[in-house]
Amino acid sequence: GHELLLPARASITELASKGVTVEWIAATLSATPAAAVFIVIEACTNSLDGPSDLTGDFNWVPERTVVVFPSQERETEDIAESNRLSFFSNSIAGILEQTCLDQRQAFELLRPILGARNQKPIIVNRLTQPFSFWCPDELHDRSPQTKVNPVDHLTYRLIQGGDSPSGCAPSDTGCPPEEPKWANRPVSDLWIGQTEVTVEAYRRVMSKLPESAPAYNPHWLLPRLPVTMISLKEAVAYCQAIGGRLASELEWEAAARRGFGSSVMIHPWVLKDRETAHDYANYGSEASTGFAEGRDRWRSAPAPVAWFPPIPETLLFDMAGNAAEWVWPPYAPNPADLDILRGGSWRSSISDLRLSARLPIRDDSRDDSIGFRCVMPSSTNP
């Protein structure tokens, strides 16, 4: 009389040794000190009412627990063979990992995503208070170095001006000849976006998003991913609409380096024992494809903003990897006299994440790995 969960491809003779009840899983997990427990069930059913035992009164679901399972016919996906999450489970994971999105907001967004494939989730929510899987404390810092812009609702950080080192660091052997030489260059005080501009912010300010949405964010449904598919002209228009402008190339590099004091950095992180660069940035490989390792689980998409640790002191997120960022104007010429992207993206190799690395590109380029962030003069109150 109980709904049993089995490993993929388990036979009927293995029920006694490998089958466990959903109730047992829920009770066991709820006994942990976790703030919340999420159980996602890949139920094999075509019933409109879902698995019979799960659609009762749900009294067996403990507090602090959410159970999600499908109730309508789903596309057949061989999870055991592919060794990957199904579309159903991957959609849930993608929604829940959106930065600072609580579970109620997440599940509202989940329905249209699954609906596109005739999948309808049943959600049993016994959480007693809003819960976010990931919402870093640094996004809630309210020191004098932090302001929230009233137009796009994003957070901006104050970067002190002065002479700032920039260009190919003396210890960096990976610099191509066209990169500017290491030198101190002056910058003024400025406010810079703590994160890349998000899908949610771009929609709020510009009313509509680019016509072509990237494959990893169909219909632009995931709000806390960086907005991409943006030309230089469109990035400039957004920044002007919120009372700011794009960061110059020099300002961008100064902000990226400022959190490390007098240390001469090649990349914007300091690795600890057993850490890899993928614990600090979402980036790819020399073949311009995604790569998953450490904290970086995204092979073919940017992560939600602020998923990786920020730069110390300045608390800026994603200055390396995730989405390559438009800057203007360049502070040095490049061989083709093109515009410049900085920071590298989820497609980039680690050499493109160097703090002096420059990617020359046409100003009308659009790509699912290109985004931006804005700056405002220090006299501006964001």
PEFEN-V377546 format. One line per field, one symbol per residue. phi: phi as a letter, one per 20 degrees, with the letter a starting at -180 (. if undefined). psi: psi as a letter, one per 40 degrees, with the letter a starting at -180 (. if undefined). burial: + if it has 9 or more other ideal C-beta (glycine too) atoms within 8 Angstrom, else -. A space follows every 10 residues. Layout:
phi=???
psi=???
burial=???
This chain:
phi=.dfddcfgmf effegfedec efgfffffff fefgfbcddd defebdffen ggfeeeemff fffmccdcbe dcgdffceff felcffggff ffffffefgm efffffffff ffffffdldc edcdddfebg bdfbbfgffd fcffeccdff eemeecdedf epfcfbnffg eeedffgffg ffaecfcegb dcgfcffegf ffffedmcdg feefffbgml fefdfffcmd fggfffffff fencafffff ffffffeffd mefedeceac fegmecfffc bebdcfelcf bdalfedeec afeggmfegf fgmeledlfc mmcfdfcaef ebfcgeleec dcnmbfefff ffeffdfcdf bffefcbfcd cacdccgffe eg
psi=eihihiihei ideedddehi idddddddde eieidihhhh hghgieidea hddefbefde hiieihhhii eihiihhgdd defiiidddd ddddddehhf hidddddddd dddddeffhh ihhhhfieii hhdhgiddee hfieehihhe deeihiihhh aahhhiahid eheehideii ihihhiiiii hihdiihidd dddddediii dhiideghef dhdeihhafh iddddddddd deeaiihidd ddddddddee behhidifih hiheiideee ihibidefii hhibehehdf iiiiifdiii hiddfhifeh achihhihii eiiidefiih iieiaeeiid deeieehhhh iieeihieeh aiiiiiideh h.
burial=--+-++---+ ---++--++- ++--+++-++ -----++-++ +++------+ +-++------ ++-+++++++ ++-+----+- -----+++++ ++++++++++ +++--++-++ +++++---++ ++++-++--- ++-+-+-++- +----++++- ++-++++++- +--++++++- -+--+---++ ----+-+--+ +++++++++- ++++++--++ --++--+--+ ++++++++++ ++-+++++++ ++++++++++ ++++++++++ ----+++++- ------++++ ++++----++ +----+-+-- ++++++++-+ +--+++++++ ++++++++-+ +--+---+++ ++++++++++ -+++++++++ +-+-++--++ ++++++++-+ -+
